[in-house]
Amino acid sequence: MQGVPHAFEHLRDAAEFRCPAHRAGIELYRAHIVRHAFEPHVHDGYGLGAIESGVERFRYRGAEHLAPPDSLVMMNPDELHTGRAETEGGWHYRMLYVEQSAVDRITGEAGWWFDDAVRADAAGARRITMLLDALWQAREPLAFDSLMLQLLQEFRRHARTPQPKRAEALSRFEPVLDYLREHLAERLTLEELATVAGLSPFHFLRQFQARHHATPQQMLMALRLSAAKRRLSAGEAPAQVAAATGLADQAHLTRAFARRYGVTPARYQRQLQR
């Protein structure tokens, strides 16, 4: 498409996705990022992975984090985060994005919660890297599912259950997030969202930003792109996805998607078809 890049600006930047056809709610990701800076985005499920080399810097839950080699990265569902290289040569890493319902089914345990976004665990990180690599290679459903259980068992010791009780400020904004998800294609106003929360407009804006470390507009864009990702994975045409998620056009979708996930929508769909 004219004016829209189909690859990273830096030749050494690369990212790749894979979804198992037989098991919903699971997405594998591997990348080497040198120059690209990921804009704030969310994933529907947990983000669990390991850093193979280099150092990543990312903002998550209102704080800056550094993830060095042989460290684990553990993010809870629907949390806004960024990502960029802290070291000159970038960073290599592998991730598993898995919906909470899938974790519940596979482990037989509900309500995992990770307090630490980064954990130093050299031996564990190497085991997890090996398991993630094996998942990429697995083509038989039984082999894949067995590896998934092993991988989640590795992360279990870093999780706690049940999840911490949601504070009043958090629960107050849950209807707002639901409202955003239900109205992705619309032009929303501050007054609308404040009414949902039961607050005055700018009091709502201040409280929302304090809780989510992002403005409502930033959260809306993150949710739009997360929804776009789900629709693309289901095979929907990018132009239709753009219209359904409130983006101006396919070119807008392509730029915004690449800035958050490291690949264009077309490339993402091709990767999932392999």
Steps between C-alpha positions, in 0.01 A plus 500: 500500500633844403675673788459213745809299596475122474805441719682662787710806426809326634602192302588303813155543656281193456191357667291189438173354631355150501161375624423127540200407287361254754520712816331839530632781717871425450750701297877450468730792423873534441698809404829682476445873544773761459341834413124454507315649800166335574224747577268435799290192435325214677463127455182311579686251717816455699832590339757243616849467361875519533778729381767311306749785448517877528288714731141617456359814659123520538240699690241291683257587780644850530866400543805453277648150492823355362508136392858371456616169348372184671215685669130418493233745389152452648208730421142471617213522249382833358785707645634781282872474429769623262835352390834608356865397501722622780818357344662595170452161341136473601349200676394148403198357679217249478151542642184302554174698495232286659147590603410454864230247413761285323731514803207399722420200276856379459612538862169428671557808712332839467610852578875514440658837576860613452627768737839533326522599135864389485664223700867398493506122453779392267436125519123545472534744210710250307251221560216726391689607188550133410132425558389799292730389219358147521146642479598680178619169355210286625262398223304225676219630724581252779865607507401868506254456787751304707761772452246768593437334835874473567548867412219622725633283782830687469320832549275373779756558775511870411120544509270534796136407536246625537542837337512793743161651574414781266509838666200729475685728255566203274148359513358847431676503162410147392167622352697771317730241342196292404342812348816569298503143367135525400544833318837464328375636168343813650632847579473510875503802729644555844151577628369160381771307679472711815127428513569126483743535792265727695757780525538853371694511170841624611487323835439183298791584268740550790387185681507285187853612416616440857361144492593391148811716445346606169235733371160362393600573138819295534300217652241525224770469232655204678163325518429581135824337390448202729157447343651547155753227578222257594306578183806463281581164658147387407575583134305825467620737227712791629270764348201350681701476822595868479137604460377274781756626750470873443819555301495746212588251225719204418813715487429627852452142619827393340704777658342466845518119500869494403588756767345281770566143385804528276341362182247631248148350499566324169822345627332398825229316309756329275698382803191346658417311181830311493 
